[in-house]
Amino acid sequence: MSQTRRPLLKRPGIRILAIWIIEAVALLILTNIVPGLSVPSLNTALIAAATIGLLNALLWPLLSLVILPFAVLTLGLAALVMNGVIILLAGDLVPDFDVANLWTAILTSFGLTAINAIFSALLTIDDDNSYYRNVVRRRVKRMARAEKSDVPGFIFLEIDGLARPVLEKAMADGHAPTLKRWLDSDTHKLVEWETDLSSQTSASQAGILHGNNDNIPAFRWYDRQRKAIISSSNPNEVARLEKTHSDGNGLLVDNGASRGNLLSGDAPIVSVTASTMKDLSRLHLTDFYAYFVNPYNLTRTMLLMIWDIILEKRQFRMARKNNVYPILDKHHRGGKYPLLRVFTTIIMRELNVYTLIGDMYSGVSSAYATFVGYDEVAHHSGVESIDALDTLRKLDEQFARLESAARQAPRPYHFVVLSDHGQSGGATFKQRYGQDLQELLQQLASEFRIQGIMSTYEGWGHVNVFVNDAIQHDQRTGGALKRVTRGSTVDGEVRLGPGERQEEVEAGASMVVLASGNLGLVYSTRLAERATVELIETIYPGLLQGLTAHEGIGWVMVNSTSQGGVVIGQNGRYFLDEDQVEGENPLADFGPNAAHHLRRYNSFVDAPDIYVNSFYDRERNEVAAFEELIGCHGGMGGYQTRPFLLYPAGLTLSSERLVGAAAVYRQFKQWLDQVQAA
């Protein structure tokens, strides 16, 4: 059988020659751009490029050990400075190659990598081999050599917040060519699954990774027994959550890896996973911090970050210029938000891909990674905005890299792509009505002090897990990070970002209202148990009537002493226990399984006194978030309850309809068991 000839630029010798010429040309370009840099001829440029490459090969392994403690702290800037030192040294060694000072050398280092990346991409030199594999393989070599196996492993790739209808539109419009190719070539199939009432990450990942998401009413809720507000962005609370929900048989328990997740699925190998941040019994692979030491990785990541910040500024400016509605204001898309955006869209994405390739080279049986960039951008720019779809397109490119890398792994891998929930769009409750839910409740119960926590700050939770993971499990980096972040430490944990301090019930507050997308949870903080509808109407007369009469409210759910769960709408009631409707059905627009979900959530120990869900406009496909986010999730209505599952065509679904996150867990476990038994 004849073998396909490798393209010239893929051959190591030709590739090295091409990169050498590119670097020499780059030096000639930079001599006209960088102040203090002089490269008078092509001959000098070729010698200088060769010298820089040789010095990198000889000195970089030693220098990287010196700067590793500062790699995470500076997001790789230390590596850029050190590479500048190497270029400065080359200036002393190569005649006519003049580098004025360290600043000139640093700019030259940055420019060299930038031009190299651009030309390599144009010439298709920058394939997975050149970008990832040399560094990643070195990491794997330090581990036990992976044995070859014919048993497939599983790579679960979660795109946070992406609904099936949005994915289908994205594929049709060219924003997800890799996933579309998988579908068009019949290697994969696409189905939709249905979330529980709480369409947000902690509830969904508890179900998907552990098969149990009981008593997780929302992203944030009130624990009556502990008299404390529980937040899914608090790693201590997430660790407690996993402890109470895991039976030891999580999705990843058998030699699996958890990457960038909220919960671990009992994986023995973890990184940037909130629930295991302080769990020293797990293998925390901090080798991925070496990502920031590699000058190429660093400069490429910095360029991507700078470009993404420019994009965000431009996209926001164009949206305002074109009178796009709805749109968030400068308070929500200015300030620190562009930095938060690049952390989720660039840094978390790059590190996840970097570690997943290492996982495949190591031969792990399964790995689950969460990619949070689309969710963060869609929150602020809109569910189907070009901003969010562009983020999806760039993530799709990384899936192609993973697919390519899998060909070099010691075992075959099944790629399963899914989302934990979708997002629903629309102007926020406050944008529509001039007041948020807390202010509405305060107006309806003016005699009482009502505290409101109306933002989840989900994105900052990812940043905090990353920083705290570095502090906990990398002694050299951790010490530096501790000193820098001392002012943002609460109970021994770093809490960066707005609102990321310990949340407590304020003195004098009779009631607390918590927002989770377009789902609100109202608790009376002075009662030891859940208030019944009879008690609510006695203590807060007119409150329920005022809520249900408001055009922005779709329904409220309360518990009756005599009738159990009752869902109240503007023109009717649904008695859940009796499955009876009085007047108009308030759940008519929320799907055929709405009553099933509400019946279950009404039984939770920490169910609020009042669940409040915004309206859902079926014609416009809009909800009204109680948070200031124009793409939201957490409750019912629209795309938020319609995530997707894209799976290998050779696998079979045990049920035509997957309802609830725990059903996805059962399906995944069945697949894992099947390939092991085959």
C-alpha positions as CSV (number, residue, x, y, z in Angstrom):
1,M,0.0,0.0,0.0
2,S,1.5,3.4,-1.0
3,Q,1.8,6.0,1.8
4,T,0.8,9.6,1.5
5,R,3.8,11.9,1.2
6,R,4.1,14.3,4.0
7,P,3.7,18.0,2.8
8,L,7.1,19.7,2.6
9,L,6.4,22.2,5.3
10,K,5.5,19.4,7.7
11,R,8.9,17.7,7.4
12,P,11.1,18.7,10.4
13,G,14.1,19.8,8.4
14,I,12.1,21.9,5.9
15,R,10.1,23.3,8.7
16,I,13.1,24.4,10.7
17,L,14.6,26.0,7.6
18,A,11.3,27.9,6.9
19,I,11.0,29.1,10.5
20,W,14.7,30.3,10.4
21,I,14.0,32.3,7.3
22,I,10.8,33.7,8.8
23,E,12.7,34.8,11.9
24,A,15.4,36.5,9.8
25,V,12.8,38.3,7.7
26,A,11.0,39.3,10.9
27,L,14.2,40.9,12.2
28,L,14.5,42.9,9.0
29,I,11.0,44.1,9.4
30,L,11.4,44.9,13.1
31,T,14.5,47.0,12.5
32,N,12.2,49.6,10.9
33,I,9.7,49.4,13.8
34,V,11.5,48.9,17.1
35,P,13.6,51.8,18.4
36,G,17.2,50.9,19.1
37,L,17.3,47.8,16.9
38,S,19.7,47.6,14.0
39,V,19.9,44.7,11.5
40,P,21.7,46.1,8.4
41,S,21.5,43.0,6.1
42,L,19.9,39.7,5.4
43,N,23.1,37.9,6.3
44,T,23.2,39.6,9.7
45,A,19.5,38.7,10.2
46,L,20.1,35.0,9.4
47,I,23.1,34.8,11.8
48,A,21.2,36.6,14.5
49,A,18.1,34.4,14.1
50,A,20.3,31.3,14.3
51,T,22.1,32.6,17.4
52,I,18.8,33.5,19.2
53,G,17.5,30.0,18.4
54,L,20.8,28.4,19.7
55,L,20.8,30.4,22.9
56,N,17.2,29.5,23.5
57,A,18.0,25.9,23.1
58,L,21.0,26.1,25.5
59,L,19.8,28.5,28.1
60,W,16.1,28.4,28.2
61,P,15.7,25.1,30.2
62,L,17.8,26.7,33.0
63,L,16.3,30.1,32.8
64,S,12.8,28.7,32.9
65,L,13.5,27.2,36.3
66,V,14.4,30.7,37.5
67,I,11.3,32.4,36.3
68,L,8.7,29.6,36.9
69,P,7.7,31.1,40.3
70,F,6.7,34.2,38.6
71,A,5.0,32.6,35.5
72,V,1.4,32.6,36.8
73,L,1.9,35.8,38.8
74,T,2.8,37.8,35.7
75,L,0.8,35.7,33.2
76,G,4.1,35.0,31.5
77,L,5.5,38.5,31.4
78,A,8.6,37.2,33.2
79,A,9.2,34.8,30.3
80,L,9.0,37.7,27.9
81,V,11.6,39.7,29.8
82,M,13.9,36.7,30.0
83,N,13.6,36.1,26.3
84,G,14.6,39.7,25.9
85,V,17.7,39.0,27.9
86,I,18.6,36.3,25.4
87,I,18.1,38.6,22.5
88,L,20.3,41.2,24.3
89,L,23.0,38.6,24.7
90,A,22.7,37.7,21.0
91,G,23.3,41.4,20.2
92,D,26.6,41.1,22.0
93,L,27.6,38.0,20.1
94,V,26.6,38.8,16.6
95,P,28.6,41.5,14.7
96,D,26.4,44.4,13.3
97,F,23.3,43.1,15.3
98,D,22.7,46.0,17.6
99,V,20.2,45.9,20.4
100,A,20.3,49.2,22.3
101,N,18.8,48.0,25.7
102,L,16.6,45.5,27.4
103,W,13.4,47.4,26.5
104,T,14.4,47.1,22.8
105,A,15.2,43.4,23.3
106,I,11.8,42.8,24.9
107,L,9.9,44.6,22.0
108,T,12.0,42.6,19.6
109,S,11.1,39.3,21.3
110,F,7.4,40.2,21.2
111,G,7.6,41.2,17.6
112,L,9.6,38.1,16.5
113,T,7.0,35.8,18.0
114,A,4.1,37.8,16.6
115,I,5.4,37.8,13.1
116,N,6.4,34.2,13.4
117,A,2.9,33.3,14.5
118,I,1.3,35.2,11.6
119,F,3.6,33.7,8.9
120,S,3.4,30.2,10.4
121,A,-0.4,30.4,10.3
122,L,-0.4,31.6,6.7
123,L,2.0,28.9,5.6
124,T,0.2,26.2,7.8
125,I,3.5,25.6,9.6
126,D,1.8,26.4,13.0
127,D,0.1,23.0,13.3
128,D,-0.4,21.2,16.5
129,N,3.2,19.8,16.4
130,S,4.8,23.2,16.5
131,Y,2.4,24.8,18.9
132,Y,1.7,22.2,21.6
133,R,3.3,19.0,21.3
134,N,7.0,19.5,22.1
135,V,6.2,21.2,25.4
136,V,3.3,18.8,26.3
137,R,5.3,15.7,25.4
138,R,8.0,16.8,27.8
139,R,5.4,17.0,30.5
140,V,4.1,13.5,29.7
141,K,7.6,12.0,29.7
142,R,8.0,13.0,33.3
143,M,5.0,10.7,34.0
144,A,4.7,7.0,33.7
145,R,4.8,6.0,30.0
146,A,1.2,5.4,28.8
147,E,0.5,1.9,27.6
148,K,-1.1,1.5,24.2
149,S,-4.7,0.4,24.2
150,D,-7.5,-0.3,21.8
151,V,-10.1,0.7,24.4
152,P,-11.4,4.2,23.5
153,G,-11.2,7.0,26.0
154,F,-13.6,9.8,26.3
155,I,-13.0,13.6,26.0
156,F,-16.0,15.5,27.2
157,L,-15.9,19.1,26.0
158,E,-18.5,21.4,27.7
159,I,-19.3,24.7,26.0
160,D,-20.8,26.6,28.9
161,G,-24.1,28.3,28.1
162,L,-24.6,27.3,24.4
163,A,-28.2,26.2,23.5
164,R,-28.8,23.7,20.7
165,P,-30.8,26.3,18.5
166,V,-27.8,28.7,18.7
167,L,-25.3,26.0,17.9
168,E,-27.4,24.9,14.8
169,K,-27.5,28.5,13.6
170,A,-23.8,29.0,14.3
171,M,-23.0,25.9,12.2
172,A,-25.2,27.0,9.4
173,D,-23.5,30.4,9.3
174,G,-20.0,29.1,9.4
175,H,-19.2,29.8,13.1
176,A,-18.6,26.2,14.0
177,P,-17.0,24.4,11.0
178,T,-15.4,21.6,13.0
179,L,-18.6,20.6,14.7
180,K,-20.5,20.9,11.4
181,R,-17.9,18.7,9.7
182,W,-18.4,16.1,12.3
183,L,-22.1,16.1,11.7
184,D,-21.9,16.3,8.0
185,S,-19.5,13.4,7.8
186,D,-21.8,11.3,10.0
187,T,-19.2,10.7,12.6
188,H,-21.4,12.5,15.2
189,K,-25.0,13.0,16.0
190,L,-26.7,16.0,17.7
191,V,-29.5,15.9,20.2
192,E,-31.1,18.2,22.7
193,W,-31.5,17.6,26.4
194,E,-33.5,19.4,29.0
195,T,-32.2,21.1,32.1
196,D,-33.8,21.0,35.5
197,L,-35.5,24.2,36.8
198,S,-32.1,25.6,37.9
199,S,-30.5,26.0,34.5
200,Q,-27.1,27.0,35.7
201,T,-23.7,25.3,36.1
202,S,-23.6,24.1,39.7
203,A,-27.0,22.3,39.4
204,S,-26.1,21.0,35.9
205,Q,-22.6,19.8,36.7
206,A,-23.7,18.2,39.9
207,G,-26.1,16.2,37.8
208,I,-23.8,15.5,34.9
209,L,-20.7,14.7,36.9
210,H,-22.2,13.0,40.0
211,G,-25.7,12.0,39.0
212,N,-27.3,14.0,41.8
213,N,-28.3,17.7,42.0
214,D,-30.8,17.6,44.8
215,N,-31.3,20.7,46.9
216,I,-29.5,23.1,44.6
217,P,-32.3,25.6,44.1
218,A,-30.2,28.1,42.1
219,F,-26.7,29.5,41.7
220,R,-27.1,31.1,45.1
221,W,-29.5,30.2,47.9
222,Y,-30.1,30.5,51.6
223,D,-29.3,27.6,54.0
224,R,-31.8,27.9,56.8
225,Q,-30.0,25.4,59.1
226,R,-26.7,27.2,58.8
227,K,-28.4,30.6,58.4
228,A,-26.0,31.4,55.6
229,I,-26.1,32.4,51.9
230,I,-24.6,29.7,49.8
231,S,-22.9,30.7,46.6
232,S,-21.7,28.5,43.7
233,S,-18.7,30.8,43.2
234,N,-17.4,30.0,46.7
235,P,-14.9,27.1,46.5
236,N,-15.5,26.1,50.1
237,E,-19.2,25.8,49.4
238,V,-18.7,23.9,46.2
239,A,-16.4,21.5,48.0
240,R,-19.1,20.9,50.5
241,L,-21.6,20.5,47.7
242,E,-19.6,17.8,46.1
243,K,-19.1,16.0,49.4
244,T,-22.8,15.8,50.0
245,H,-23.7,14.9,46.4
246,S,-21.0,12.4,45.4
247,D,-21.4,8.7,46.1
248,G,-17.9,8.0,45.0
249,N,-18.9,6.9,41.6
250,G,-18.6,10.1,39.7
251,L,-18.3,10.3,35.9
252,L,-14.4,10.6,36.0
253,V,-13.6,8.3,38.9
254,D,-11.7,5.8,36.8
255,N,-8.4,7.5,35.9
256,G,-10.3,10.6,34.7
257,A,-9.2,14.2,34.6
258,S,-11.2,17.4,35.5
259,R,-10.1,20.6,33.8
260,G,-11.6,24.0,34.6
261,N,-14.8,22.6,36.1
262,L,-16.9,23.6,39.1
263,L,-17.2,20.0,40.3
264,S,-14.7,17.1,39.7
265,G,-16.8,14.0,39.0
266,D,-14.5,12.3,41.5
267,A,-11.6,12.6,39.1
268,P,-8.2,11.6,40.6
269,I,-6.5,14.2,38.3
270,V,-7.6,17.8,38.6
271,S,-6.7,21.3,37.7
272,V,-8.6,24.6,38.2
273,T,-11.5,22.7,39.6
274,A,-13.4,24.6,42.3
275,S,-14.5,21.6,44.4
276,T,-11.0,20.2,44.8
277,M,-9.0,23.3,45.3
278,K,-8.0,22.3,48.8
279,D,-8.1,18.5,48.4
280,L,-4.6,17.3,48.7
281,S,-5.6,13.7,48.0
282,R,-6.0,14.5,44.3
283,L,-3.2,14.8,41.8
284,H,-3.1,18.5,41.0
285,L,-1.0,18.8,37.8
286,T,0.6,22.2,38.1
287,D,2.9,21.4,35.2
288,F,0.5,23.4,33.0
289,Y,1.9,26.6,34.7
290,A,5.0,25.9,32.5
291,Y,2.7,27.1,29.6
292,F,3.5,30.6,30.6
293,V,7.3,30.0,30.6
294,N,7.4,29.1,26.9
295,P,8.0,32.4,25.1
296,Y,6.0,31.4,22.0
297,N,3.0,30.4,24.1
298,L,3.3,33.5,26.1
299,T,3.5,35.9,23.2
300,R,0.8,34.2,21.3
301,T,-1.5,34.3,24.3
302,M,-0.7,38.0,24.9
303,L,-1.5,38.8,21.3
304,L,-4.8,37.0,21.5
305,M,-5.6,38.8,24.8
306,I,-4.7,42.2,23.4
307,W,-6.7,41.5,20.2
308,D,-9.7,40.3,22.3
309,I,-9.7,43.5,24.4
310,I,-9.6,45.6,21.2
311,L,-12.5,43.5,19.9
312,E,-14.5,44.0,23.0
313,K,-13.9,47.8,22.9
314,R,-14.8,47.9,19.2
315,Q,-17.8,45.7,19.5
316,F,-19.2,47.7,22.4
317,R,-18.6,51.0,20.5
318,M,-20.3,49.6,17.4
319,A,-23.3,48.3,19.3
320,R,-23.8,51.7,20.9
321,K,-23.3,53.5,17.5
322,N,-25.9,51.2,15.8
323,N,-28.4,51.6,18.7
324,V,-28.4,47.9,19.4
325,Y,-31.0,46.9,22.0
326,P,-30.8,45.5,24.5
327,I,-27.3,46.6,25.5
328,L,-25.5,46.9,28.8
329,D,-24.0,50.2,30.0
330,K,-20.4,51.1,30.6
331,H,-20.6,50.0,34.2
332,H,-21.1,46.4,33.1
333,R,-18.9,46.3,30.0
334,G,-16.2,48.8,31.0
335,G,-13.9,48.8,34.0
336,K,-12.4,45.3,34.7
337,Y,-14.8,43.5,32.4
338,P,-12.5,43.4,29.3
339,L,-9.9,41.7,31.5
340,L,-12.4,39.2,32.8
341,R,-13.5,38.5,29.3
342,V,-10.0,37.7,28.0
343,F,-9.4,35.4,31.1
344,T,-12.4,33.3,30.1
345,T,-12.1,33.5,26.3
346,I,-8.3,33.2,26.0
347,I,-6.5,32.0,29.1
348,M,-8.9,29.4,30.3
349,R,-9.4,28.1,26.8
350,E,-5.7,27.8,26.0
351,L,-4.9,26.1,29.3
352,N,-7.7,23.7,29.0
353,V,-6.6,22.7,25.5
354,Y,-3.0,22.5,26.6
355,T,-3.8,20.1,29.5
356,L,-6.3,18.0,27.5
357,I,-3.6,17.3,24.9
358,G,-1.4,16.1,27.7
359,D,-4.2,14.0,29.1
360,M,-4.6,12.3,25.7
361,Y,-0.9,11.7,25.4
362,S,-1.0,10.2,29.0
363,G,-3.7,7.9,28.0
364,V,-6.3,8.9,30.6
365,S,-9.6,7.0,30.3
366,S,-11.7,10.2,30.4
367,A,-11.4,13.9,30.8
368,Y,-14.0,16.6,31.2
369,A,-13.3,20.3,30.5
370,T,-15.5,23.4,30.7
371,F,-15.0,26.2,28.2
372,V,-16.6,29.3,29.7
373,G,-15.8,32.0,27.1
374,Y,-19.0,31.8,25.1
375,D,-21.2,32.0,28.3
376,E,-19.3,35.1,29.6
377,V,-19.5,37.0,26.3
378,A,-23.2,36.1,25.7
379,H,-24.1,37.4,29.1
380,H,-22.8,40.8,28.2
381,S,-23.2,41.0,24.4
382,G,-26.2,38.8,23.7
383,V,-26.9,35.2,23.0
384,E,-26.7,35.4,19.2
385,S,-24.4,38.4,19.0
386,I,-21.5,38.4,16.6
387,D,-19.3,38.9,19.7
388,A,-20.5,35.6,21.2
389,L,-20.5,33.7,17.9
390,D,-16.9,34.8,17.2
391,T,-15.9,33.4,20.6
392,L,-17.6,30.1,19.6
393,R,-15.7,30.1,16.2
394,K,-12.4,30.4,17.9
395,L,-13.2,27.6,20.3
396,D,-14.3,25.4,17.4
397,E,-10.8,25.9,16.0
398,Q,-9.3,24.5,19.2
399,F,-11.5,21.4,18.9
400,A,-9.9,20.8,15.6
401,R,-6.5,20.9,17.3
402,L,-7.7,18.4,19.9
403,E,-8.9,16.1,17.1
404,S,-5.5,16.3,15.4
405,A,-3.6,15.7,18.6
406,A,-5.7,12.6,19.4
407,R,-4.2,10.8,16.4
408,Q,-0.9,10.7,18.3
409,A,-2.4,9.4,21.5
410,P,-1.7,5.8,22.7
411,R,-5.4,5.0,22.5
412,P,-8.4,6.2,20.4
413,Y,-10.7,8.9,21.8
414,H,-14.3,9.6,21.5
415,F,-15.1,13.3,21.5
416,V,-18.4,14.3,23.2
417,V,-19.3,17.9,23.0
418,L,-22.1,19.2,25.2
419,S,-23.5,22.2,27.1
420,D,-24.6,22.4,30.7
421,H,-27.5,24.8,29.8
422,G,-28.3,27.4,27.3
423,Q,-29.0,31.1,27.6
424,S,-32.1,33.2,27.0
425,G,-32.0,36.7,25.8
426,G,-33.8,40.0,26.3
427,A,-33.7,43.3,28.1
428,T,-33.3,43.0,31.9
429,F,-36.1,43.4,34.4
430,K,-34.6,46.7,35.5
431,Q,-34.1,48.0,31.9
432,R,-37.8,47.3,31.2
433,Y,-39.4,48.5,34.4
434,G,-36.9,50.9,36.0
435,Q,-36.5,48.8,39.2
436,D,-35.0,45.4,40.0
437,L,-36.7,42.6,41.8
438,Q,-35.4,43.6,45.2
439,E,-36.8,47.1,44.7
440,L,-40.1,45.7,43.6
441,L,-40.4,43.6,46.7
442,Q,-39.4,46.5,48.9
443,Q,-42.1,48.5,47.3
444,L,-44.7,45.7,48.0
445,A,-43.5,45.1,51.6
446,S,-42.5,48.6,52.6
447,E,-42.7,47.9,56.3
448,F,-39.9,45.4,56.2
449,R,-36.2,45.6,55.4
450,I,-35.4,43.6,52.2
451,Q,-31.9,42.7,51.3
452,G,-31.1,41.9,47.6
453,I,-28.1,40.2,46.1
454,M,-28.8,40.6,42.4
455,S,-25.6,39.5,40.7
456,T,-23.8,36.1,40.6
457,Y,-20.3,37.2,39.4
458,E,-19.9,33.8,37.9
459,G,-16.9,34.8,35.7
460,W,-14.9,36.1,38.6
461,G,-15.4,32.7,40.3
462,H,-13.3,31.1,37.5
463,V,-10.5,33.7,38.1
464,N,-10.5,33.1,41.8
465,V,-10.3,29.3,41.4
466,F,-7.4,29.7,39.1
467,V,-5.5,32.0,41.5
468,N,-6.3,29.9,44.6
469,D,-5.3,26.7,42.9
470,A,-1.9,28.2,42.1
471,I,-1.5,29.3,45.7
472,Q,-2.5,25.9,47.1
473,H,-0.5,23.7,44.8
474,D,2.5,25.6,43.5
475,Q,4.7,26.6,46.4
476,R,7.0,29.0,44.6
477,T,4.2,30.7,42.6
478,G,1.8,30.5,45.5
479,G,4.0,32.5,47.9
480,A,4.3,35.4,45.4
481,L,0.6,35.3,44.7
482,K,-0.2,35.3,48.4
483,R,1.8,38.5,49.0
484,V,0.2,40.3,46.0
485,T,-3.4,39.3,46.8
486,R,-3.2,39.7,50.6
487,G,-5.6,42.6,50.5
488,S,-8.2,40.5,48.7
489,T,-8.1,37.5,51.0
490,V,-11.2,36.4,52.9
491,D,-10.9,33.4,55.3
492,G,-7.7,32.4,53.7
493,E,-9.0,32.6,50.1
494,V,-8.4,35.1,47.4
495,R,-11.6,36.8,46.3
496,L,-11.0,39.1,43.3
497,G,-13.7,41.0,41.4
498,P,-16.8,43.0,42.4
499,G,-19.0,41.3,44.9
500,E,-16.7,38.4,45.6
501,R,-16.4,38.9,49.3
502,Q,-18.2,36.8,51.8
503,E,-21.9,37.3,51.5
504,E,-23.9,37.5,54.7
505,V,-27.4,38.4,55.7
506,E,-27.4,42.0,56.8
507,A,-28.5,42.9,60.3
508,G,-32.1,44.0,60.3
509,A,-33.1,42.3,57.0
510,S,-36.4,40.5,57.3
511,M,-36.2,39.1,53.9
512,V,-33.4,38.3,51.4
513,V,-33.9,38.0,47.6
514,L,-31.3,36.3,45.4
515,A,-31.1,36.5,41.7
516,S,-30.1,33.6,39.4
517,G,-30.7,34.8,35.8
518,N,-34.5,35.2,35.4
519,L,-35.2,33.2,38.5
520,G,-35.5,34.9,41.9
521,L,-35.5,33.3,45.3
522,V,-37.2,35.0,48.3
523,Y,-36.4,33.9,51.8
524,S,-37.7,35.1,55.2
525,T,-34.5,35.1,57.3
526,R,-36.3,35.1,60.6
527,L,-38.0,31.8,60.2
528,A,-36.4,28.4,60.9
529,E,-38.5,26.7,58.2
530,R,-40.1,27.5,54.9
531,A,-43.0,29.9,55.1
532,T,-46.3,28.7,53.7
533,V,-48.5,30.7,51.4
534,E,-50.9,31.2,54.3
535,L,-48.2,32.6,56.5
536,I,-46.8,34.8,53.7
537,E,-50.2,36.3,53.0
538,T,-50.6,37.0,56.8
539,I,-47.2,38.6,57.4
540,Y,-46.8,40.3,54.0
541,P,-50.3,41.1,52.9
542,G,-50.5,42.0,49.2
543,L,-47.0,40.8,48.4
544,L,-48.0,37.7,46.3
545,Q,-50.8,39.6,44.6
546,G,-48.5,42.5,43.7
547,L,-45.9,40.1,42.3
548,T,-48.2,38.0,40.2
549,A,-50.0,41.2,38.9
550,H,-46.7,42.6,37.6
551,E,-46.3,42.2,33.8
552,G,-42.6,41.2,34.2
553,I,-43.4,38.2,36.3
554,G,-44.4,34.9,34.7
555,W,-45.2,32.9,37.8
556,V,-44.4,32.4,41.4
557,M,-44.3,29.1,43.3
558,V,-45.2,28.8,47.0
559,N,-46.1,26.0,49.3
560,S,-49.5,25.6,50.9
561,T,-50.2,23.8,54.2
562,S,-53.3,22.2,52.7
563,Q,-52.6,22.0,49.0
564,G,-48.8,21.6,48.7
565,G,-47.0,23.3,45.8
566,V,-49.0,26.1,44.1
567,V,-47.8,28.0,41.0
568,I,-49.5,31.3,40.7
569,G,-49.8,33.4,37.6
570,Q,-51.6,36.6,36.6
571,N,-54.8,34.8,35.6
572,G,-54.6,31.3,37.1
573,R,-53.1,28.8,39.5
574,Y,-51.5,25.3,39.0
575,F,-51.9,23.0,42.0
576,L,-48.8,20.7,41.6
577,D,-49.7,17.9,44.0
578,E,-53.2,17.6,42.5
579,D,-52.1,18.3,38.9
580,Q,-55.1,20.7,38.6
581,V,-55.3,24.1,37.0
582,E,-57.6,26.9,38.1
583,G,-58.2,29.5,35.4
584,E,-55.3,29.9,33.0
585,N,-52.3,27.6,33.3
586,P,-49.3,29.8,34.4
587,L,-46.9,27.1,33.1
588,A,-48.4,26.9,29.6
589,D,-45.5,28.6,27.9
590,F,-42.7,26.9,29.9
591,G,-42.7,23.4,28.3
592,P,-44.4,20.0,28.9
593,N,-42.1,19.1,31.8
594,A,-42.4,22.4,33.7
595,A,-44.7,21.0,36.4
596,H,-42.5,18.0,36.9
597,H,-39.4,20.2,37.5
598,L,-41.3,22.5,39.8
599,R,-42.8,19.7,41.8
600,R,-39.3,18.3,42.5
601,Y,-37.8,21.7,43.4
602,N,-40.7,22.5,45.7
603,S,-39.6,19.5,47.8
604,F,-36.1,20.8,48.4
605,V,-35.1,21.4,52.0
606,D,-33.7,24.8,51.0
607,A,-36.5,25.8,48.6
608,P,-37.2,29.5,49.1
609,D,-40.4,30.8,50.5
610,I,-41.2,32.2,47.1
611,Y,-39.8,31.1,43.7
612,V,-40.2,34.0,41.2
613,N,-39.7,33.4,37.5
614,S,-39.8,36.2,34.9
615,F,-42.2,36.2,32.0
616,Y,-41.4,34.4,28.8
617,D,-42.4,35.9,25.5
618,R,-42.7,33.0,23.2
619,E,-43.1,35.1,20.1
620,R,-39.9,37.1,20.7
621,N,-38.2,34.3,22.6
622,E,-37.3,36.7,25.4
623,V,-37.1,36.7,29.2
624,A,-36.2,39.4,31.7
625,A,-33.2,38.7,33.8
626,F,-33.2,39.9,37.4
627,E,-29.5,40.3,37.0
628,E,-28.0,43.0,34.7
629,L,-27.2,40.5,32.0
630,I,-28.9,40.5,28.5
631,G,-28.1,36.8,28.1
632,C,-29.1,34.9,31.2
633,H,-29.8,31.4,32.6
634,G,-30.9,30.0,35.9
635,G,-34.7,29.7,35.5
636,M,-37.3,28.7,32.9
637,G,-38.2,30.2,29.5
638,G,-36.5,30.1,26.1
639,Y,-33.2,28.6,25.1
640,Q,-31.7,28.4,28.6
641,T,-33.3,25.0,29.2
642,R,-32.3,23.6,25.8
643,P,-28.6,22.5,25.9
644,F,-27.2,20.0,23.4
645,L,-25.3,16.8,23.2
646,L,-23.1,16.1,20.2
647,Y,-21.9,12.5,20.4
648,P,-20.1,9.8,18.3
649,A,-22.5,8.1,15.9
650,G,-21.3,4.7,16.9
651,L,-22.8,5.2,20.4
652,T,-26.4,4.8,21.1
653,L,-28.8,6.8,23.3
654,S,-30.7,4.8,25.9
655,S,-33.6,7.2,25.8
656,E,-34.9,9.4,23.1
657,R,-35.3,12.3,25.5
658,L,-32.8,13.2,28.2
659,V,-34.7,15.2,30.9
660,G,-32.6,16.6,33.7
661,A,-28.8,16.6,34.2
662,A,-28.8,13.3,36.1
663,A,-30.1,11.6,32.9
664,V,-27.0,12.8,31.0
665,Y,-24.8,11.3,33.8
666,R,-26.5,8.0,33.4
667,Q,-26.0,8.1,29.7
668,F,-22.3,8.9,29.9
669,K,-21.7,6.2,32.5
670,Q,-23.4,3.7,30.3
671,W,-21.1,4.6,27.4
672,L,-18.0,4.4,29.6
673,D,-19.1,1.0,30.9
674,Q,-19.9,-0.3,27.4
675,V,-16.4,0.6,25.9
676,Q,-14.7,-1.1,28.9
677,A,-16.8,-4.2,28.5
678,A,-16.3,-4.4,24.7
